[in-house]
Amino acid sequence: MGSKSIQKKQYILEKAKSVFAQKGFKSVTMQDIIDACQISRGGLYLYFESTREIFLEVLRLEGEEADDTFSEAMTEESTGSDILALFLKEQKKEILNKGENLTVAIYEFFFANKVPKKENPVRIQFNSAVKIIQQLIMDGVEAGEFICDDPLGAARNMMYVLEGLKVCAQTMGITEETVNREILYMMKGLISES
């Protein structure tokens, strides 16, 4: 694929992400994406065959963007607690972000579509985040910043809490104070007294 084609595909995915964030997954049609991109039907079908294909690609790119955020932020001086705090700060932004949030679309999609576990981008992203958090906790324990007997369990618990907060934000609303309280509660469970 040439550079112009790559740029066009990226443009389509950015516009589609906005459409999915606004409308969820179920009610989005290829026409909605055509209209958002202001391209011809053939122009869209040149790159994608269905809203399902587009949505899965949007989710894959979301995972890559999250990984890039951490790669850019990590320095030689970054400690486990520094990086974990950055991760939680990014999660907080996503929880409180009403505009480009894909939570509703993600749940609609996965309730209605069977995706093999190995290909499920949400599962892949969740498990990847658990591994990263687990390693950060282990690094923090080694550096004397954290106390934790079960880094994997703590990492999984953090991700389940964060996912629950995302759902609460979309279904019943949530305040920044509530998110801060839950994040502080998670961090207090790890902080070393020394």
HELIX and SHEET records of a PDB file:
HELIX    1   1 SER A    3  LYS A   23  1                                  21    
HELIX    2   2 MET A   30  CYS A   37  1                                   8    
HELIX    3   3 ARG A   41  TYR A   45  1                                   5    
HELIX    4   4 THR A   51  ALA A   73  1                                  23    
HELIX    5   5 GLY A   80  LEU A   96  1                                  17    
HELIX    6   6 THR A  103  ALA A  112  1                                  10    
HELIX    7   7 LYS A  117  GLU A  119  5                                   3    
HELIX    8   8 PRO A  121  GLU A  142  1                                  22    
HELIX    9   9 PRO A  151  THR A  171  1                                  21    
HELIX   10  10 GLU A  176  LYS A  188  1                                  13    
END                                                                             
